[in-house]
Amino acid sequence: MKISLTQIKEYLPGLTLVFIIYLFSKFLVSYFVLGAVSIAIILGIILNTIFNFNFTFSKGISLSEKHFL
């Protein structure tokens, strides 16, 4: 399977956003009793409510939901 540069460009914004949320949740684990995945899900819900992420992020977020979560 050959991956083109345009396919990478479609997934990269969403994957970057997921990675930043993951890093922030790993930082917050030391302050809360919840696990990193629970904090990341809560942060994702809050951020999506505030910023209403559009189609640019949806492919990368969907990929991370299917394969990484």
N, C-alpha and C positions, 0 to 999 in steps of 0.2 A: 504494500500500500504506500503510495507516494503522497506526501503532504505538500501542498503548494503554499507559497507565501501568503496568498490571499486567505487561505483557510486559517493560517496562524493568526493573521490580523483580525479575523472574525472572533476568535476565541480569546485572544490576549487581554483585552480590557476587562472582561468578566473574571478571568482567572486571576488577574492582578488584584482586582477588588476583593475577591475571595481570600487571596493570600494576605492582604492587608488586614482584613477582618480577623483572620486566623491569628496573625501575630499579635494583634491587640487583645484578642481573647486569651491568648497564652499569658500575656502580661497581667490581665485582670484576674486570672485564676488564683493568684496569691492573695487577693483581697476578698474573694467570695468563696462560698462553700461549693458552688456549682462547678461542673467540669468545663473544660475548654470548648467542647462541642456545644454544650447547652448555652454557654455565653455567646458563642459565635452565631447560633441560631437566633437568639434574642437580639443581638446587635444587627443581624441581617434584617429581621422584621422591623426594627426601629428605623434603620437607615432607609429601607425601601418605603416605609410610610412617609418619612420626611422628604426624601429626594425623588421618589417614584422613578426608579431606574428604567431606562427605555430599552429599545431593541439592541443598542450597542453592547450592553452588558449581558443580555439574556442568553446568548449561546455559551459563553464561558461559565456562567452561573449554572446553567443546565448541565453542562459537562461535568462540573465539579460535584453537583448533586448526585449524578448517576454513578460516577466512578470513584470519587474520593470520600463521600460521606457515608 
